[in-house]
Amino acid sequence: MTLALAGLLTTPEIQRLFAKLLLKPTVSATFVWLWSRWRRDHQAKAAKSHRKKIQNATVVLVAPFGTSRKRELRRFAAGIRIG
């Protein structure tokens, strides 16, 4: 079982690490691994924040043109076709 299949690293992440560590090591291996860990943690935090924002979003119903009476607005909010 590869690391990508185990859910630990994605295929692009494995490719990036391979390129950074084996093909042209211009920085230390420790730095690359630490940066990769920070990046994955940051992405996880951003995804969690995004899901929380979407979950807490409120839906605003906008009445179509020409519906100014209360009965029509109630029907619109209930999802009943007006007209």
Backbone as CSV, one residue per row, in Angstrom:
resi,resn,N_x,N_y,N_z,CA_x,CA_y,CA_z,C_x,C_y,C_z
1,MET,0.857,-1.185,0.000,0.000,0.000,0.000,0.898,1.241,0.000
2,THR,0.640,2.130,-0.926,1.445,3.344,-1.005,0.949,4.367,0.006
3,LEU,1.774,5.394,0.230,1.371,6.454,1.153,0.136,7.173,0.650
4,ALA,0.046,7.354,-0.680,-1.110,8.049,-1.240,-2.388,7.244,-0.999
5,LEU,-2.310,5.943,-1.145,-3.490,5.105,-0.936,-3.866,5.043,0.536
6,ALA,-2.901,5.175,1.412,-3.184,5.128,2.846,-3.826,6.419,3.324
7,GLY,-3.871,7.435,2.473,-4.494,8.691,2.849,-3.541,9.637,3.560
8,LEU,-2.276,9.274,3.629,-1.321,10.127,4.324,-0.853,11.279,3.442
9,LEU,-0.591,10.988,2.184,-0.135,12.004,1.251,-0.868,11.846,-0.067
10,THR,-1.090,12.946,-0.724,-1.719,12.887,-2.037,-0.649,12.610,-3.091
11,THR,-1.077,12.189,-4.261,-0.128,11.910,-5.339,0.682,13.150,-5.721
12,PRO,0.050,14.331,-5.886,0.871,15.516,-6.180,1.874,15.848,-5.070
13,GLU,1.497,15.576,-3.817,2.416,15.843,-2.708,3.603,14.889,-2.756
14,ILE,3.352,13.632,-3.093,4.438,12.661,-3.230,5.363,13.078,-4.364
15,GLN,4.791,13.515,-5.480,5.604,13.962,-6.616,6.452,15.172,-6.244
16,ARG,5.842,16.117,-5.504,6.578,17.315,-5.115,7.718,16.965,-4.166
17,LEU,7.431,16.089,-3.185,8.472,15.681,-2.248,9.586,14.918,-2.961
18,PHE,9.218,14.060,-3.885,10.217,13.326,-4.663,11.130,14.295,-5.406
19,ALA,10.520,15.277,-6.060,11.307,16.251,-6.826,12.199,17.076,-5.910
20,LYS,11.667,17.502,-4.777,12.446,18.347,-3.869,13.567,17.574,-3.177
21,LEU,13.308,16.326,-2.817,14.272,15.576,-2.023,15.303,14.823,-2.861
22,LEU,14.904,14.329,-4.013,15.804,13.473,-4.772,16.385,14.122,-6.023
23,LEU,15.626,14.952,-6.696,16.100,15.480,-7.970,17.011,16.689,-7.821
24,LYS,16.627,17.627,-6.978,17.456,18.833,-6.816,17.369,19.342,-5.377
25,PRO,18.086,18.711,-4.491,18.015,19.132,-3.095,18.762,20.451,-2.853
26,THR,18.062,21.567,-2.998,18.674,22.880,-2.782,18.492,23.333,-1.338
27,VAL,17.554,22.719,-0.627,17.354,22.997,0.793,17.414,21.676,1.547
28,SER,17.520,21.755,2.839,17.658,20.532,3.629,16.374,19.701,3.593
29,ALA,16.546,18.413,3.747,15.402,17.495,3.763,14.496,17.802,4.946
30,THR,15.068,18.192,6.058,14.264,18.535,7.237,13.339,19.703,6.940
31,PHE,13.875,20.721,6.282,13.059,21.885,5.933,11.904,21.483,5.019
32,VAL,12.177,20.663,4.020,11.135,20.239,3.078,10.033,19.487,3.813
33,TRP,10.399,18.549,4.687,9.398,17.779,5.429,8.596,18.668,6.377
34,LEU,9.267,19.589,7.068,8.565,20.485,7.980,7.630,21.429,7.223
35,TRP,8.086,21.947,6.088,7.241,22.830,5.293,6.016,22.072,4.768
36,SER,6.231,20.835,4.336,5.127,20.022,3.834,4.099,19.790,4.938
37,ARG,4.576,19.495,6.146,3.657,19.273,7.268,2.881,20.544,7.590
38,TRP,3.565,21.692,7.608,2.903,22.964,7.884,1.840,23.246,6.818
39,ARG,2.190,23.015,5.552,1.274,23.281,4.445,0.012,22.429,4.562
40,ARG,0.160,21.136,4.874,-0.985,20.255,5.002,-1.852,20.653,6.197
41,ASP,-1.228,21.047,7.305,-1.989,21.521,8.468,-2.755,22.785,8.128
42,HIS,-2.100,23.708,7.435,-2.748,24.965,7.050,-3.934,24.713,6.124
43,GLN,-3.761,23.812,5.164,-4.855,23.489,4.254,-6.026,22.854,5.005
44,ALA,-5.737,22.011,5.989,-6.795,21.374,6.776,-7.559,22.427,7.590
45,LYS,-6.840,23.374,8.182,-7.490,24.444,8.943,-8.360,25.304,8.030
46,ALA,-7.847,25.630,6.843,-8.609,26.449,5.894,-9.869,25.717,5.444
47,ALA,-9.760,24.425,5.183,-10.928,23.639,4.758,-11.968,23.575,5.874
48,LYS,-11.515,23.398,7.114,-12.437,23.349,8.249,-13.147,24.685,8.407
49,SER,-12.398,25.774,8.277,-12.983,27.107,8.391,-13.991,27.351,7.279
50,HIS,-13.672,26.898,6.069,-14.581,27.065,4.931,-15.882,26.295,5.161
51,ARG,-15.764,25.039,5.622,-16.965,24.245,5.886,-17.817,24.888,6.970
52,LYS,-17.181,25.427,8.003,-17.912,26.090,9.090,-18.629,27.328,8.566
53,LYS,-17.967,28.099,7.719,-18.562,29.307,7.153,-19.775,28.961,6.294
54,ILE,-19.643,27.940,5.461,-20.733,27.520,4.593,-21.900,26.979,5.427
55,GLN,-21.598,26.220,6.471,-22.637,25.625,7.308,-23.427,26.699,8.044
56,ASN,-22.774,27.779,8.440,-23.429,28.829,9.201,-24.027,29.929,8.326
57,ALA,-23.938,29.784,7.009,-24.472,30.797,6.108,-25.993,30.823,6.199
58,THR,-26.547,32.002,6.112,-27.996,32.132,6.127,-28.496,32.321,4.709
59,VAL,-29.666,31.801,4.455,-30.262,31.919,3.131,-31.244,33.085,3.160
60,VAL,-31.099,33.977,2.211,-31.983,35.133,2.121,-32.888,34.926,0.919
61,LEU,-34.179,34.922,1.156,-35.131,34.774,0.066,-35.452,36.156,-0.498
62,VAL,-35.379,36.265,-1.788,-35.699,37.518,-2.460,-36.952,37.280,-3.277
63,ALA,-37.963,38.088,-3.027,-39.223,37.934,-3.741,-39.063,38.444,-5.172
64,PRO,-39.727,37.798,-6.123,-39.664,38.282,-7.500,-40.406,39.610,-7.647
65,PHE,-40.170,40.280,-8.755,-40.806,41.570,-9.011,-42.334,41.447,-8.980
66,GLY,-42.979,42.456,-8.423,-44.428,42.504,-8.440,-45.107,41.790,-7.299
67,THR,-44.374,41.309,-6.312,-45.005,40.635,-5.185,-44.868,41.512,-3.949
68,SER,-45.821,42.346,-3.752,-45.747,43.246,-2.612,-46.748,42.899,-1.531
69,ARG,-47.685,42.040,-1.806,-48.690,41.697,-0.812,-48.192,40.590,0.106
70,LYS,-48.637,40.627,1.371,-48.177,39.664,2.361,-48.520,38.235,1.992
71,ARG,-49.699,37.999,1.450,-50.108,36.642,1.099,-49.172,36.066,0.038
72,GLU,-48.841,36.861,-0.963,-47.949,36.383,-2.013,-46.551,36.130,-1.471
73,LEU,-46.075,36.970,-0.559,-44.757,36.761,0.027,-44.729,35.486,0.867
74,ARG,-45.800,35.210,1.615,-45.866,33.977,2.395,-45.852,32.757,1.475
75,ARG,-46.589,32.823,0.382,-46.608,31.710,-0.576,-45.237,31.519,-1.211
76,PHE,-44.568,32.630,-1.506,-43.233,32.555,-2.090,-42.250,31.889,-1.120
77,ALA,-42.314,32.308,0.152,-41.420,31.733,1.167,-41.706,30.248,1.373
78,ALA,-42.963,29.834,1.197,-43.334,28.433,1.369,-42.980,27.606,0.137
79,GLY,-42.545,28.245,-0.919,-42.155,27.522,-2.124,-43.297,27.260,-3.082
80,ILE,-44.416,27.942,-2.904,-45.566,27.761,-3.781,-45.435,28.765,-4.935
81,ARG,-45.666,28.284,-6.125,-45.547,29.161,-7.298,-46.598,30.261,-7.261
82,ILE,-46.152,31.480,-7.559,-47.031,32.627,-7.555,-47.440,32.927,-8.986
83,GLY,-48.736,33.206,-9.172,-49.157,33.659,-10.493,-49.939,32.725,-11.262
